[in-house]
Amino acid sequence: MKPLTKELYAYGLSALFGCIGGIITITMIWLLHISTAWVWEDILDNNMDDPSRSPYVFVTFFIASLIAGYFAKKYTTPLIGMDEVVVQIIEKGKTRWQDTGRALINGLFSIASGASLGPEAPSVFVSAGASSFIAEKTRQPTKTAKIMNISSVSGMLGTLLSSPFLAPVLIAASAKNGVKNLRDSLTYSTIASAFGVGTFFGLFHTVAVINLGLPEYSGAGIKALTEALVIGFFAAVFLGIIFKATSPVIAAIVKPLKEKPFTLALVSGTISAAIAFCIPLTMFSGQYTIPALLEKSAEFGIAVLFIIAATKLFSTLLLLRSGFFGGPIFPMIFVGATIGVIITHIVSIPLTLAVAASITGLLTVAMRQPLSAALLTIGILGVSVTSVVAIAAAGACLLLTLLPETSDNKV
């Protein structure tokens, strides 16, 4: 093929697999939501948007623990998260599609149990698994398989967050050898992400929106940008403190049971169930419970809000270390929103500013990718907070300069 023909073929392939990734994501989100709603709203008569205390949480977590423990015991290699999937498709051009079944089943039971886990990890795993399967079975060369996988994952992220730019930025930030040789991959990713957004719009005549129930924000002046810088830094500090405080506790639970994955899943599931029973707002991924958090924040007070944020973060980190499968990003968004509310209880500033800056600060430190964290927050809260988010990410980067680059500091 001539160079132009080859490039147009790559563009078409990117668009096709961007749509495929979008359709898979829509299906995954629907499946995860409908399963969780069936368990908690239809069977247990509980409200997912504002859950009440229920002893059945011990039952659902026990069942999810059995599934997580079974897979952890049967397979010695744990499932990888979204960041690792992106790195794998950049470096190898594919992922291990044979693990897609257990990722789907484990993720489905983990999230439907009411655990504090997000849908992004199962969604990206299934998207990459599907494209890797197609590439292998049709015997595609490595370069073509890489285009298919990058496009499928990009379409997934574009559909989930209505942004054609987040996936390319994630790919660029995840490249260990820099972005010099990634020009084509970034182009294909942008095309696929745009078609992922277009797939959702074509099916539902709207873009995917996550409504957190925040007041509209008109924009930021010099004073607001200064506040965002400080909030981004202190939100990052909060994450660092909680992570530092909980790491020894999690290690004390996980290390003695490392060779007993089934027992580890049961113990961690029971602990997280107890947290969910005592503090129901720590349940689920987090994006749907934020409006209830905002509504009840005045009666909670600073101490209770701090406990909610800390225990939700602890539960998410513990489950991810214990064989449960899901993502940390949406729980982080809930924790960031909680920190933002706490700040408004201390200082009189707009709620949307505080929440946007806090979410950005937490995600920046958790992901160690300031631009990815900023685009993710903008994709959720809208373009009105763009300048606030940018400055908050810079504030969080101040803390990153003080932290060593180790895997132990990553979520």
RABEL-V552528 format. One record per residue. RES is the residue in three letters. OMEGA is omega in whole degrees, -180 to 180 (none if undefined). Layout:
BEGIN
res={RES RES}
omega={OMEGA OMEGA}
END
This chain:
BEGIN
res={MET LYS PRO LEU THR LYS GLU LEU TYR ALA TYR GLY LEU SER ALA LEU PHE GLY CYS ILE GLY GLY ILE ILE THR ILE THR MET ILE TRP LEU LEU HIS ILE SER THR ALA TRP VAL TRP GLU ASP ILE LEU ASP ASN ASN MET ASP ASP PRO SER ARG SER PRO TYR VAL PHE VAL THR PHE PHE ILE ALA SER LEU ILE ALA GLY TYR PHE ALA LYS LYS TYR THR THR PRO LEU ILE GLY MET ASP GLU VAL VAL VAL GLN ILE ILE GLU LYS GLY LYS THR ARG TRP GLN ASP THR GLY ARG ALA LEU ILE ASN GLY LEU PHE SER ILE ALA SER GLY ALA SER LEU GLY PRO GLU ALA PRO SER VAL PHE VAL SER ALA GLY ALA SER SER PHE ILE ALA GLU LYS THR ARG GLN PRO THR LYS THR ALA LYS ILE MET ASN ILE SER SER VAL SER GLY MET LEU GLY THR LEU LEU SER SER PRO PHE LEU ALA PRO VAL LEU ILE ALA ALA SER ALA LYS ASN GLY VAL LYS ASN LEU ARG ASP SER LEU THR TYR SER THR ILE ALA SER ALA PHE GLY VAL GLY THR PHE PHE GLY LEU PHE HIS THR VAL ALA VAL ILE ASN LEU GLY LEU PRO GLU TYR SER GLY ALA GLY ILE LYS ALA LEU THR GLU ALA LEU VAL ILE GLY PHE PHE ALA ALA VAL PHE LEU GLY ILE ILE PHE LYS ALA THR SER PRO VAL ILE ALA ALA ILE VAL LYS PRO LEU LYS GLU LYS PRO PHE THR LEU ALA LEU VAL SER GLY THR ILE SER ALA ALA ILE ALA PHE CYS ILE PRO LEU THR MET PHE SER GLY GLN TYR THR ILE PRO ALA LEU LEU GLU LYS SER ALA GLU PHE GLY ILE ALA VAL LEU PHE ILE ILE ALA ALA THR LYS LEU PHE SER THR LEU LEU LEU LEU ARG SER GLY PHE PHE GLY GLY PRO ILE PHE PRO MET ILE PHE VAL GLY ALA THR ILE GLY VAL ILE ILE THR HIS ILE VAL SER ILE PRO LEU THR LEU ALA VAL ALA ALA SER ILE THR GLY LEU LEU THR VAL ALA MET ARG GLN PRO LEU SER ALA ALA LEU LEU THR ILE GLY ILE LEU GLY VAL SER VAL THR SER VAL VAL ALA ILE ALA ALA ALA GLY ALA CYS LEU LEU LEU THR LEU LEU PRO GLU THR SER ASP ASN LYS VAL}
omega={175 -177 -179 179 178 -179 177 176 178 178 179 178 178 -180 -179 -177 169 176 179 177 178 -180 177 -179 177 179 -179 -179 178 -178 -180 -179 -176 178 180 179 180 -179 -168 -178 -177 -176 -173 175 178 -176 -179 -180 179 -172 176 -177 -177 177 -179 178 178 178 -178 179 178 179 179 178 178 180 -180 180 179 -179 179 -180 -177 -177 -179 -180 -180 176 -179 -180 -173 -180 -178 177 180 179 -177 -179 175 -174 -175 -178 -179 172 -176 -175 -180 180 -175 -179 -179 176 180 -177 -179 179 -180 180 -180 -176 180 179 -175 -178 -180 -178 -178 -176 -171 -178 176 -178 -179 -180 -179 179 180 179 -180 -179 177 177 -180 -179 -179 -176 177 175 179 174 -174 -178 179 178 179 177 -179 -178 177 -177 179 179 179 176 177 -178 177 179 -175 -172 176 180 177 -173 -176 -178 177 180 177 180 179 -178 -177 -178 -177 -178 178 -173 -174 -176 -175 -175 -179 -179 179 177 180 180 179 179 -178 179 179 178 172 176 -179 178 179 -179 -180 -179 -171 178 174 174 -180 -179 174 -176 180 178 -179 175 177 -178 -173 -179 -174 171 -178 -179 -179 179 176 178 -180 178 -179 -179 178 179 -176 173 177 178 178 180 179 -180 -179 179 -180 -178 -175 -177 177 179 179 178 179 178 -171 -172 -180 -176 -176 -180 178 -173 -180 179 179 180 -180 -180 -179 177 178 178 180 176 178 176 -180 179 -178 -177 -174 -179 176 -179 174 -174 174 -173 -179 -178 179 177 177 177 -180 -179 -176 -171 -178 -179 -180 -174 -173 -176 -179 179 178 179 178 -179 -176 -177 177 178 179 -179 179 -179 -180 -179 -179 178 -170 175 175 -176 178 -177 179 -170 -178 171 176 178 177 180 178 178 179 178 177 178 178 -179 179 174 -178 -177 -179 176 -180 -178 -177 177 -177 -179 -180 -179 -179 178 180 180 180 -178 179 -180 -178 -177 -173 180 -174 -178 177 179 -179 -180 177 179 178 178 -179 -172 178 -173 -179 -179 -173 -177 177 -179 -179 -179 178 177 177 178 179 179 176 178 -180 179 -179 -176 176 180 178 179 -179 -179 179 178 none}
END
